Amino acid sequence: MQQCSLTFTGPSPSIHFPHAAGASACRGSLKNGVIVANGAIGIFDSGVGGLTVLHATRNLLPGKDLVYLGDTARVPYGTKSPETVKRYALQAAEFLVQQKVEMLVVACNTASSVALDTLRETFPVPVVGVIEPGAEQAIAATRNKRVGVVGTEGTIQSGAYPQAIRQLDAQVEVWGQPCPLFVPLAEEGWAEHAVARMCAEEYLRNLMAHDIDTLVLGCTHYPLLKQVLRQVLGSEVALIDSAEATARKVVSLLDDTRMKQEGATGSVRFFVTDVPRRFCRVGGAFLGAELVHVEQVEIDR
């Protein structure tokens, strides 16, 4: 097993996270509706986008062991059929469960929209997606009950966000807009480029015409475009970051005071299914960190 180290930039000092042998040997148990945590949290996405969820989770739970899998051999999921995405999600989840994680976090909006129920039926650990937490936060934020959602084609076509939001409040109107160019812009470091601004203006025009007061970032890449989106939308529209909302959901399900103690440092392990070098390069922008070691694995068997 390779050592996985990160060097975080920002207000925190540089921290290195070595693998902890045997740290994830046990799963958590359920007590009074929460998980008594004694294992790692497994997080997966089709690529690097889910690192925004990992980063948000790390900020809230610095003492928690995390295992991340990026299915970079088959990225993107957003253009695949629901059946294919379900198969990919099952394989990714199976790999993480084999790492003895106590919880699965599906840090991919497309997989969350089509595979969440299947994963919950298949694996004996709690499964958290990114759509339900984002929908809950959107309901809390909207004042005029007019909500927009941006995401991949697969996420928008699934109708998962409108369904989740209307289950919480049937009076809320929801409009969706696929934004396929946002992902490559984020991955190439062009999130604040003039091209990103032009794309945002085009994509958001229809949503703004509906007088939305809340916009859900329905793709884990999109938090990197917050500044451009804010410039286009103005300050009156609330931006819902599903990565942050998901991390708060994870915290609400865990019962472990040790992981919240200041100074505690959990381990972080990174796996990909292809091209680890590119994952390290692009992933740094998502983590605000230097991502040094990543292990390549085979999960399509």
Buried (B, 14 or more C-beta within 10 A) or exposed (E): EEEBBBBBEEEEEEBEBEBBEEBBEEBBEEEEEBBEBBBBBBBBBBBBBBBBBBBBBBEBBBBBBBBBBBBBBBBBBBEBEBEEBBBBBBBBBBBBBEBBBBBBBBBBBBBBBBBBEBBBEBBEBBBBBBBBBBBBBBBEBBEEBBBBBBBBBBBBBBBBBBEBBBEEEEEBBBBBBBBBBBBEBBBEEBBBEEEBBEBBEEBBEEBBEEEBBBBBBBBBBBBBBBEBBBBBBEEEBBBBBBBBBBBBBBBEBBBBEEBBEEEEBBBBBBBBBBBBEBBBBBBBBBBBBBBBBBBBBEBEE
